[in-house]
Amino acid sequence: MTGTRAEGRAGRTRALASDCAALSVEHALTETVLASHVAEYMGDQRGRLAVRSLSVAEDRRPHLELWLDYLTGREVLHTTGDVLTVGPRWAEVRDEARAGLLREEVRGTPLERTAQAWSRALPLLRGILAGETSPAVLYDDSDLSPEHLCAALDGARESLVAVARELAADAERRPEPLAVAEWAGMSGRSAVRLLAALPSGTIDFTLLDPSEARLADAEARLAAGAHVVRTLRQDVSRVPEDQLHRYDAVLVNDVISRTPHPQATAAALNMVLKPGGRLYLLTRVSPSPLALLTGISSPEPLTPVGAEEWAEFLTGAGLAEVEVTREEPDGVVLVQARTSTHGYLDTRAFRDWLADRLPTHMIPGSIVGLPMLSLSRNRKVDRRWVRQLLAGSAEQVQAHSDPPRGPLEKAVAALWTQSLGVPVTGRDTDFFLDGGDSLLAARLALAIRRRLGVELTMPELLRVPTVAAMSALIEGRRGPLRSSGGAPGTQDDDSYKEFGKGTL
């Protein structure tokens, strides 16, 4: 750890380490837990610690370095190059009398169980940092997961009720249910509280989260509600076409930070909201230090941000009317913003515009919103990263597409599979988006002529790039050519028998 690197990390955690009256107890608790952990590393080294010598799993090392930066910013540790020594406040933080006073201060408050849980969680933290324990165990812990810590804060609960009131009032003015989503909704605990405060049938709700396991938990938890509810996998690196400008309102519960890329998240939120849509963001007036502890369950380290930084990110992403509309005694704040009513991408109009200027095969099969662009070492767009994203989007389109219907669509899908060399399982899969080109299209046309007795020209193939559309065209054409077994489209046609049996 060089001095320059340490200074850079210290800069990222400066706001986190700063004092905030509403979060003073959380800072004291976090200092105590982290200092106890570092003390075990120091052992008998007389207060000196060489960071590079620590036995920590490589993927967990950034988390540990963030902890050390925080303690350095709080003057609990002192950094000199790669060596950490005890700082001016080390003895104070490690004092047993102070720990006893802290336990008394949190007694009877929502943080009492949290303090007890973290005091017994030191072996768990050591196991996670060493790579011996899965960090996912924290998500299921009844006291230590970000969801449970958030639920323990009165301000978070009151702010959710306030959001529910505004959504209910908005829904009353609309003839159709309000399309609402929760971003990074985890396993749905805050969604349950939100929906319980809303009149039944007024909300069409979607919970978004990057974890398939948490989505499964959320689906089970939300199934008994009185609203239309669905769960979808959310990826901050891309917004699929069916999610672009889809929601009237989006809730983000970042009270105990869940967002590894807040700036990219702000851009993604601007993409998923409808023009004039409303954003409700729950956060803290200052970054919560408890997020340093819960953040170890994330694949990458989280640098928590507070209301001021969130406001900057949202404004920079193009959202308007960004303001704090509610502030609670425990530091929980509600930030609201609205998307612009102009300057958004209407994908249908965009395709119509392209259709007037390009041949059909050059019109994209799907459109993906990119909230951020990865740059190469030369500060240019990383084209490999973009290709991987587009490939993943194509897989998502196929995964959500209905399977081929009837023997003809199944036969066409089988011919596509032979031509493309990859399984084709969706009737709305796009031939060119799935890897097809003009040469493969020519081979496909020949295979269709030989197997199905229908001749399609290249322009016709380009106009019907999906299994469903191509099958419909073939169905309308069956008859001009004859195959070896009889008239195409009749029971004597060999190709009809083949795809009717599903053996093609």
Secondary structure, 3 states (H helix, E strand, C coil): CCHHHHHHHHHHCHHHHCCCHHHHHHHHHHHHHHHHHHHHHHCCCCCEEEHHHCCCCCCCHHHHHHHHHHHHHCCCEEEECCEEEECCCHHHHHCHHHHHHHHHHHCCCCCHHHHHHHHCCHHHHHHHHCCCCCCCHHHHCCCCCHHHHHHCCHHHHHHHHHHHHHHHHHHHCCCCCEEEEEECCCCCHHHHHHHHCCCCCCEEEEEEECCHHHHHHHHHHHCCCCCEEEEEECECCEECHHHCCCEEEEEEECCCCCCCCHHHHHHHHHHHEEEEEEEEEEEECCCCCHHHHHHHHCCCCCCCCCHHHHHHHHHHCCCEEEEEEEECCCCEEEEEEECCCCCCCCHHHHHHHHHCCCCHHHCCCCCCECCCCCECCCCCECHHHHHHHHHHHHHHHHHCCCCCCHHHHHHHHHHHHHHHCCCCCCCCCECCCCCCCHHHHHHHHHHHHHHHCCCCCHHHHHHCCEHHHHHHHHHHHCCCCCECCECCCCCCCHHHHHHHHCCC
